Amino acid sequence: MVRPVALVFAIVFASTITRACDQSDDTDFVRSVEIARKTNRPLLLAFLGTDWSLKSLKLDREVFDQAAFADDSKYNFLLCKIHFYQTQERAPDVLVQNQQLAQKYHVDEFPTVIVLSPQGAELGRVGYIPGGVQKFAAAVNALIFKTRQPAQTD
């Protein structure tokens, strides 16, 4: 029989393991920005209408919840989900954080995924893209690659 203390420890330990895309349900923006800077990886700030937006639900299930999205060898993003629930209670500090972030980044439709550089500069935005992990990641990589190209002069 598993002791309750050992079970709690195992759950807490397992939740602290980081993956390439941080497939967890991390909603701590400050922590995510810090990790992005330290690891020099782009941050995907995903604004999701979690329980009321069909496209948000599809994006979460078809992309973010897939093991392929967390594959270090293919995708090198960090993910921070910013949930906007209609039916689930959230802690007041999380509600304030989410509202402030939505205002700061002028989010007016869901889902909106803002791609931030490791330094916090906005590189671009995407929404729900049909086709799963590969199509979504290709769109994100195109934004990242575009910003790394030297400006061409005519």
ZAFIMI-697787 format. One line per 2 residues: number of its first residue (from 1); for each residue x, y, z of C-alpha. Coordinates in Angstrom, 2 decimals, always signed. Example, Ala and Ser with C-alpha at 12.3 -4.5 7.8 and 13.67 -1.06 7.14 Angstrom:
# ZAFIMI-697787
1 = +12.30:-4.50:+7.80 | +13.67:-1.06:+7.14;
***
This chain:
# ZAFIMI-697787
1 = +0.00:+0.00:+0.00 | +1.33:+3.43:-0.96;
3 = +1.60:+5.87:+1.90 | -0.22:+9.17:+1.40;
5 = +2.97:+11.17:+2.07 | +4.91:+9.20:-0.55;
7 = +2.09:+9.67:-3.06 | +1.99:+13.43:-2.49;
9 = +5.79:+13.62:-2.84 | +5.68:+11.65:-6.09;
11 = +3.01:+13.95:-7.54 | +4.86:+17.11:-6.52;
13 = +8.18:+15.78:-7.85 | +6.65:+14.71:-11.16;
15 = +5.04:+18.12:-11.64 | +8.40:+19.92:-11.33;
17 = +10.05:+18.12:-14.25 | +10.32:+20.51:-17.19;
19 = +9.90:+19.52:-20.79 | +10.71:+21.34:-23.98;
21 = +7.28:+22.80:-24.39 | +6.33:+22.53:-20.77;
23 = +3.32:+20.36:-21.51 | +2.10:+20.93:-17.97;
25 = -0.70:+23.34:-17.20 | +1.74:+26.01:-16.00;
27 = -0.05:+29.31:-15.62 | +2.66:+31.21:-13.74;
29 = +3.68:+33.88:-16.23 | +6.54:+35.30:-14.15;
31 = +8.08:+31.84:-13.69 | +7.66:+31.04:-17.39;
33 = +9.40:+34.27:-18.46 | +12.26:+33.52:-16.08;
35 = +12.71:+29.99:-17.46 | +12.55:+31.28:-21.06;
37 = +15.34:+33.77:-20.31 | +17.52:+31.25:-18.48;
39 = +17.15:+28.59:-21.17 | +17.12:+31.02:-24.12;
41 = +13.89:+29.54:-25.51 | +10.85:+31.27:-27.01;
43 = +7.76:+31.45:-24.81 | +4.32:+30.64:-26.13;
45 = +1.78:+32.64:-24.15 | -1.50:+30.84:-24.89;
47 = -4.71:+32.70:-24.04 | -7.41:+30.03:-23.91;
49 = -11.17:+30.19:-23.45 | -10.76:+26.86:-21.78;
51 = -14.33:+25.81:-21.15 | -16.27:+27.91:-23.68;
53 = -14.20:+28.32:-26.86 | -14.29:+25.33:-29.19;
55 = -11.12:+26.43:-31.00 | -9.31:+26.81:-27.65;
57 = -10.34:+23.31:-26.69 | -9.16:+21.97:-30.05;
59 = -5.80:+23.76:-29.77 | -5.28:+22.40:-26.27;
61 = -6.18:+18.83:-27.18 | -4.73:+18.62:-30.69;
63 = -1.47:+20.43:-29.96 | -0.60:+21.25:-26.35;
65 = -1.74:+17.92:-24.89 | +0.22:+15.85:-27.42;
67 = +3.48:+14.16:-26.42 | +5.01:+15.17:-29.77;
69 = +4.68:+18.83:-28.77 | +7.01:+18.24:-25.81;
71 = +9.72:+16.59:-27.92 | +13.04:+18.39:-27.22;
73 = +14.56:+17.23:-30.49 | +11.84:+18.88:-32.60;
75 = +10.37:+21.84:-30.74 | +12.16:+24.14:-28.36;
77 = +9.33:+26.27:-26.95 | +8.09:+26.94:-23.45;
79 = +4.35:+27.08:-22.93 | +2.41:+29.21:-20.48;
81 = -1.36:+28.75:-20.59 | -3.51:+31.70:-19.58;
83 = -6.97:+30.29:-18.88 | -10.22:+32.20:-19.08;
85 = -12.92:+29.98:-17.56 | -16.63:+30.63:-17.41;
87 = -17.57:+27.72:-15.18 | -14.53:+27.13:-12.97;
89 = -13.41:+29.27:-10.06 | -9.85:+30.60:-10.14;
91 = -7.70:+32.07:-7.40 | -8.03:+35.88:-7.25;
93 = -4.31:+36.42:-7.97 | -4.53:+34.23:-11.09;
95 = -7.62:+36.11:-12.29 | -5.82:+39.44:-11.87;
97 = -2.68:+38.15:-13.62 | -4.68:+36.80:-16.56;
99 = -6.74:+39.97:-16.96 | -3.64:+42.18:-16.83;
101 = -1.85:+40.02:-19.41 | -4.87:+40.08:-21.75;
103 = -4.93:+43.88:-21.51 | -1.16:+44.26:-21.89;
105 = -1.09:+42.12:-25.03 | -4.45:+43.39:-26.40;
107 = -6.01:+39.94:-26.61 | -9.55:+40.12:-27.94;
109 = -10.12:+36.65:-29.39 | -9.57:+33.12:-28.18;
111 = -7.40:+31.27:-28.63 | -4.52:+33.66:-29.14;
113 = -0.97:+32.38:-28.81 | +1.63:+35.12:-28.53;
115 = +5.17:+34.07:-29.38 | +7.69:+35.90:-27.21;
117 = +11.45:+35.92:-27.62 | +13.52:+34.75:-24.64;
119 = +14.00:+38.46:-23.86 | +10.22:+39.05:-23.86;
121 = +9.76:+40.79:-27.24 | +6.63:+39.83:-29.17;
123 = +7.58:+37.92:-32.32 | +4.06:+37.33:-33.58;
125 = +0.71:+35.66:-32.96 | -1.12:+32.56:-34.05;
127 = -4.50:+31.10:-33.26 | -5.94:+27.66:-33.78;
129 = -4.38:+26.01:-36.82 | -6.00:+22.76:-38.02;
131 = -3.56:+19.94:-38.61 | -2.12:+19.18:-35.19;
133 = +1.32:+19.63:-33.73 | +3.31:+19.75:-36.97;
135 = +1.25:+22.50:-38.60 | +1.07:+24.56:-35.42;
137 = +4.80:+24.24:-34.71 | +5.60:+25.11:-38.34;
139 = +3.63:+28.36:-38.00 | +5.40:+29.22:-34.73;
141 = +8.81:+28.37:-36.19 | +8.06:+30.56:-39.23;
143 = +7.46:+33.52:-36.88 | +10.67:+32.84:-35.00;
145 = +12.70:+32.31:-38.18 | +11.30:+35.48:-39.78;
147 = +12.50:+37.62:-36.88 | +15.99:+36.09:-37.05;
149 = +16.44:+37.00:-40.73 | +18.58:+40.06:-41.37;
151 = +16.68:+42.98:-42.80 | +17.12:+43.19:-46.56;
153 = +17.80:+46.53:-48.13 | +16.77:+47.43:-51.64;
***
